[in-house]
């Protein structure tokens, strides 16, 4: 298991060469407390430490295989997108992997050694899981409404972005509804730390930024989809136009022009 950057107990930064250990080198406490075989299935025990890199590789294999099978069946949209836009495809997979890693930690909590008690006693944790499921279900009709049943493969980054927009908004809403008592509760704090939430003030600031930034990003994305000539203008300006002029000024200022 790879340890986190900071110890969840003493909050000291863990040196990179010591992150392979399962205990903090300063306070000697375990980074995560496993629940044991009696509370978890074999699949759960195997999935509990899966990181973003693991999910990125899994999505890469699954989606590439699906694209090849779809091409054999006469639909090469996704494979053509992967071939012509490998950078955007990689960014989209990484985006999916990050969300999957967080959702995995939500439904397989490695907190205080008693996940059943945590699920029963902490309403906040139940609410996070409930809103996550609702957000994932809302993502499907949102993708179909904007891209249709035949356009999700041609616009793969848009599919990934639109699918996770409701989940992100749900998480931001939940972050703003947390009370001071829930932040001070040990099990609630452990759950928030497990899913990567920072301290109370920064957590709420990120939630405000997300609630404002995501709708604006979605509107900009939709506007460029419905007005493709703007995207072409930006691409053409790289060779001659405002962007080319700015590049030339930067090169001259740095002595490369």
Secondary structure, DSSP 4 states (H G I P E B T S, - for coil): ----SB-TTT-PBPPGGGTTSSB-TTT--BSSB---TTTS-HHHHHHTT--HHHHHHHHHHHHHHHHHHHHHTT--HHHHHHHH-HHHHHHHHHHHHHHHHHHHHHHS--SBS-HHHHHHH-HHHHHHHHHHHHHHHHHHHHHHHHHTTTSTTTTHHHHHHHHHHHHHHHHHHHHHH--HHHHHSHHHHHHHHHTT---HHHHHHHHHHHHHHHHHHHHHHHHHHH-HHHHHHHHHHTTSSHHHHHHHHHHHHTT--
